[in-house]
Amino acid sequence: MGWKEVSPPTRALVKSLFAELLGTAILVLVGCGSALNWKTSFDVTQVSLAFGLTVTAMVAVTGHVSGGHLNPAVSVGLLAGGELSLIKCGLYIIAQCLGATLGAGVLYGVTPEGRRGSLGANGLGEGADAVHPGAALLLEAVLSMMLVLVVFATAVDSANKISPGLAPLLIGLTVTAAHLVCIPYTGTSINPARSLGPMLVTGSFDTAHLVFWVGPMVGGWLGGMMYSYVLRNNSEGSLASQEDPDV
């Protein structure tokens, strides 16, 4: 459960939660802000790179503090893989959601009123372009699973020597790739906090929002289970368990 990690709260825990809040806030501010660009026509590549490069930067900044999750799906994946306690996972998710809401709030405040729209909120489209909720959920789950597999392979598993020191870059590139394929379908969530922030700030909730929680969380859980119990070479301990037993 992880009670010893959070009772009483330690300075390291508070720093970790602040890092998750800050990193997720900047991710939403920059990523969703790129989708509001009114100077040129909408560009899938621009938005994909904005999200991916921001993830790269913020994982590099927060990775040594909190693990640089910035995403409830990643935290759930690490919980499923035995790398994160249940209590700490819950606290991380709360911090990420607060950060996403803060980032969306800042974006709302600095954007001209006529250009705010939905603040880059996720959606399933309308009319002939509408994506079935089941199809969207499946795509979000698969891409979130891909992200968590990359997180494990690059940042958690010390037995994997393929990409030493490149974890932030490879995780960011994975986020970019997911956005390149998924933006036309759902706007790309793969991160429930990123979907929640703009929705709360604009008050644009609808039942389709559940897709952006269920899909990524299921995908994250499956990714953590798959890497830990199928793909992982258990002859060596994980990087997380060797360097920081609390992560």
C-alpha positions as CSV (number, residue, x, y, z in Angstrom):
1,M,0.0,0.0,0.0
2,G,2.8,2.4,0.8
3,W,1.7,4.0,4.0
4,K,5.3,4.3,5.3
5,E,6.2,6.4,2.3
6,V,3.5,9.1,3.0
7,S,3.0,9.1,6.7
8,P,4.4,11.5,7.8
9,P,4.9,13.3,4.5
10,T,8.6,13.6,3.8
11,R,10.5,16.4,2.0
12,A,11.3,14.0,-0.8
13,L,7.6,13.1,-1.3
14,V,6.5,16.8,-1.3
15,K,9.2,17.5,-3.9
16,S,8.0,14.6,-6.0
17,L,4.4,15.8,-5.9
18,F,5.5,19.3,-6.8
19,A,7.6,18.0,-9.7
20,E,4.6,16.1,-11.1
21,L,2.3,19.1,-10.7
22,L,4.8,21.5,-12.4
23,G,5.8,19.1,-15.2
24,T,2.2,18.3,-16.1
25,A,1.2,22.0,-15.9
26,I,3.9,22.9,-18.4
27,L,3.0,20.0,-20.7
28,V,-0.7,21.1,-20.9
29,L,0.3,24.8,-21.3
30,V,2.7,24.1,-24.2
31,G,1.0,21.1,-25.8
32,C,-2.6,22.4,-25.8
33,G,-1.4,25.9,-26.5
34,S,0.2,24.7,-29.8
35,A,-3.3,23.5,-30.9
36,L,-4.7,27.0,-30.5
37,N,-2.3,28.5,-33.0
38,W,-4.4,31.0,-35.0
39,K,-1.6,32.5,-37.0
40,T,-1.4,29.5,-39.4
41,S,-3.7,26.6,-40.2
42,F,-3.8,23.6,-37.9
43,D,-0.8,21.4,-38.2
44,V,-0.7,17.9,-36.8
45,T,3.1,17.8,-36.9
46,Q,3.4,21.0,-35.0
47,V,1.1,19.8,-32.2
48,S,2.7,16.4,-32.1
49,L,6.2,17.9,-31.7
50,A,5.0,20.4,-29.1
51,F,3.7,17.6,-26.9
52,G,6.7,15.3,-27.5
53,L,9.4,17.9,-27.0
54,T,7.7,19.2,-23.9
55,V,7.6,15.6,-22.5
56,T,11.3,15.2,-23.3
57,A,12.1,18.4,-21.5
58,M,10.0,17.8,-18.4
59,V,11.1,14.2,-18.0
60,A,14.7,15.5,-18.0
61,V,13.8,18.1,-15.4
62,T,11.6,16.0,-13.1
63,G,12.9,12.5,-13.7
64,H,15.5,12.5,-10.9
65,V,12.9,14.0,-8.5
66,S,9.7,12.1,-9.1
67,G,10.4,9.7,-11.9
68,G,8.9,12.2,-14.4
69,H,5.6,10.4,-14.9
70,L,3.5,13.5,-15.8
71,N,0.7,11.1,-16.7
72,P,-1.8,9.0,-14.7
73,A,-1.5,6.2,-17.2
74,V,2.3,6.0,-16.6
75,S,1.8,6.0,-12.9
76,V,-0.8,3.2,-13.1
77,G,1.6,1.3,-15.4
78,L,4.4,1.5,-12.8
79,L,1.9,0.5,-10.1
80,A,0.9,-2.6,-12.2
81,G,4.6,-3.4,-12.7
82,G,5.4,-3.2,-9.0
83,E,7.5,-0.1,-9.2
84,L,5.1,2.3,-7.4
85,S,3.0,1.9,-4.3
86,L,-0.8,2.3,-4.4
87,I,-0.9,5.3,-2.1
88,K,1.9,7.1,-3.9
89,C,0.3,6.3,-7.2
90,G,-2.9,8.0,-6.1
91,L,-1.0,11.1,-4.8
92,Y,0.9,11.3,-8.1
93,I,-2.4,11.2,-10.1
94,I,-3.9,14.0,-7.9
95,A,-0.8,16.1,-8.4
96,Q,-0.9,15.5,-12.2
97,C,-4.6,16.4,-12.4
98,L,-4.0,19.6,-10.4
99,G,-1.1,20.5,-12.6
100,A,-3.0,19.9,-15.8
101,T,-5.8,22.1,-14.5
102,L,-3.3,24.8,-13.6
103,G,-1.7,24.7,-17.0
104,A,-5.1,24.9,-18.7
105,G,-6.0,27.8,-16.5
106,V,-2.9,29.7,-17.4
107,L,-3.5,29.0,-21.1
108,Y,-7.1,30.2,-20.8
109,G,-6.0,33.4,-19.1
110,V,-3.3,34.3,-21.7
111,T,-5.4,33.4,-24.8
112,P,-7.6,36.0,-26.4
113,E,-11.3,35.3,-25.6
114,G,-12.2,34.7,-29.2
115,R,-9.4,32.1,-29.7
116,R,-9.9,29.9,-26.6
117,G,-12.3,27.5,-28.1
118,S,-12.1,24.2,-26.2
119,L,-8.4,24.8,-25.2
120,G,-7.3,21.8,-27.3
121,A,-9.6,19.4,-25.4
122,N,-9.9,15.9,-26.7
123,G,-13.0,14.8,-28.6
124,L,-14.4,12.1,-30.9
125,G,-15.4,14.4,-33.7
126,E,-18.8,15.1,-35.2
127,G,-20.9,13.9,-38.2
128,A,-19.1,11.8,-40.8
129,D,-15.8,12.2,-39.0
130,A,-17.1,11.0,-35.6
131,V,-15.1,8.1,-34.2
132,H,-17.0,5.4,-32.3
133,P,-16.2,5.5,-28.6
134,G,-15.1,1.8,-28.6
135,A,-12.7,2.4,-31.4
136,A,-11.3,5.5,-29.7
137,L,-10.9,3.6,-26.4
138,L,-9.0,0.8,-28.1
139,L,-6.7,3.2,-29.9
140,E,-6.0,5.2,-26.7
141,A,-5.3,2.0,-24.8
142,V,-2.9,0.6,-27.4
143,L,-0.9,3.9,-27.7
144,S,-0.8,4.3,-23.9
145,M,0.4,0.7,-23.6
146,M,3.1,1.6,-26.1
147,L,4.2,4.6,-24.1
148,V,4.4,2.6,-20.8
149,L,6.4,-0.1,-22.5
150,V,8.9,2.5,-23.6
151,V,9.0,4.0,-20.1
152,F,9.9,0.6,-18.7
153,A,12.4,-0.2,-21.3
154,T,14.3,3.1,-21.2
155,A,13.8,4.4,-17.6
156,V,13.0,1.5,-15.4
157,D,14.7,-1.7,-16.5
158,S,18.5,-1.5,-15.7
159,A,19.0,-4.7,-17.6
160,N,18.2,-3.0,-20.9
161,K,21.4,-1.4,-22.1
162,I,20.2,-0.3,-25.5
163,S,19.4,3.3,-24.6
164,P,21.5,4.5,-21.6
165,G,20.9,8.2,-20.9
166,L,18.3,8.5,-23.7
167,A,15.1,7.9,-21.7
168,P,13.7,11.4,-21.9
169,L,14.3,11.6,-25.6
170,L,12.8,8.2,-26.4
171,I,9.8,8.8,-24.2
172,G,9.2,12.1,-25.9
173,L,9.6,10.6,-29.4
174,T,7.0,8.0,-28.4
175,V,4.6,10.7,-27.4
176,T,5.2,12.4,-30.7
177,A,4.5,9.3,-32.7
178,A,1.3,8.6,-30.8
179,H,0.1,12.1,-31.5
180,L,1.0,11.9,-35.2
181,V,-1.3,8.9,-35.6
182,C,-4.1,9.7,-33.1
183,I,-4.8,13.4,-33.4
184,P,-7.3,12.8,-36.3
185,Y,-9.2,10.3,-34.2
186,T,-9.4,11.7,-30.7
187,G,-7.0,14.7,-30.6
188,T,-4.7,12.2,-28.7
189,S,-5.0,11.9,-25.0
190,I,-2.9,8.9,-23.8
191,N,-2.9,11.0,-20.6
192,P,-6.1,11.4,-18.6
193,A,-4.7,14.5,-16.8
194,R,-4.1,16.3,-20.1
195,S,-7.7,15.6,-21.1
196,L,-9.1,16.7,-17.7
197,G,-7.4,20.1,-17.4
198,P,-9.0,21.8,-20.5
199,M,-12.3,20.1,-19.8
200,L,-12.5,21.5,-16.3
201,V,-11.4,25.0,-17.2
202,T,-13.8,25.3,-20.1
203,G,-16.6,23.3,-18.5
204,S,-17.0,21.2,-21.6
205,F,-17.6,17.8,-20.0
206,D,-19.4,15.1,-21.8
207,T,-19.6,11.4,-21.5
208,A,-17.0,10.9,-24.2
209,H,-14.5,12.2,-21.7
210,L,-14.6,8.8,-20.0
211,V,-12.8,7.3,-23.0
212,F,-9.8,9.4,-22.2
213,W,-9.6,7.9,-18.7
214,V,-10.6,4.3,-19.3
215,G,-8.5,3.9,-22.5
216,P,-5.2,5.2,-21.2
217,M,-5.5,3.7,-17.7
218,V,-6.3,0.2,-19.1
219,G,-3.4,0.6,-21.6
220,G,-1.0,1.8,-19.0
221,W,-1.9,-1.1,-16.7
222,L,-1.5,-3.6,-19.5
223,G,1.8,-2.1,-20.5
224,G,3.2,-2.3,-16.9
225,M,2.0,-5.9,-16.6
226,M,3.3,-7.0,-20.0
227,Y,6.8,-5.5,-19.5
228,S,7.2,-6.7,-15.9
229,Y,5.9,-10.2,-16.3
230,V,6.5,-11.0,-20.0
231,L,9.3,-8.9,-21.5
232,R,11.5,-8.1,-18.6
233,N,14.7,-10.0,-17.9
234,N,14.4,-10.5,-14.2
235,S,18.0,-11.6,-13.6
236,E,18.8,-8.0,-12.6
237,G,16.9,-5.6,-10.4
238,S,15.3,-2.6,-12.0
239,L,16.8,0.9,-12.1
240,A,14.0,2.2,-10.0
241,S,14.4,-0.4,-7.3
242,Q,18.2,0.0,-7.2
243,E,18.3,3.8,-7.1
244,D,15.1,4.8,-5.4
245,P,13.1,2.1,-3.5
246,D,10.2,4.6,-3.2
247,V,9.6,4.9,-7.0
